[in-house]
């Protein structure tokens, strides 16, 4: 079994370097619609998954609402910030909006949180 310092033991099937990614839509009536989830083995692979999901979301949004997503997809500084945060054990969250729904893409180290 793999152990994270100060946290509960991890199943051997989940390495301490794994990351858990999620995509969800939150509606005004407080419903959460789970869109996707994924386990990745590195911050680089997390970013690849986040970019693909951000592209999926922005493709569905009207242009004014899609603009922040399009900007994030091409912002290398933000991508590096996300990779660095994940490598340091922090959670990364990207939130996109339209007039009725909030789309949340997140990634976190899986160690001790699954």
C-alpha positions, 0 to 999 in steps of 0.5 A: 500500500502507498501512503501519503504523509499524514493522510489515510493509506491509498490503495496500491492501485492508485499511485501517489502521483495520480491526479483525479480530474472532473467536469461538471455542469451546475444549473440555476436550480442547484442540479449538478450534471457530471460530464466526465472524469478521468485519472491522469498520471502527470500534470502534463496529462491532466492539462491535456485532459483539461484542454480537451474538456475546455474545448468541448465546453467552449464549442457548445457556448455562444461566442461571448461566453466561449471567449474566456475558454478560448483565451484559456486554451491559448494561454501558456502562462495559465497552463504552466500555472496549472501544471505547477499547482498540481505538481505542488499538490494543489487543486486546479479549477477552471470555471466557465459560464453561460447565462444559465449554467456554470461549468467547472473543470477541476483536477487534484492529486488523487493521493488520500482524496479518493 
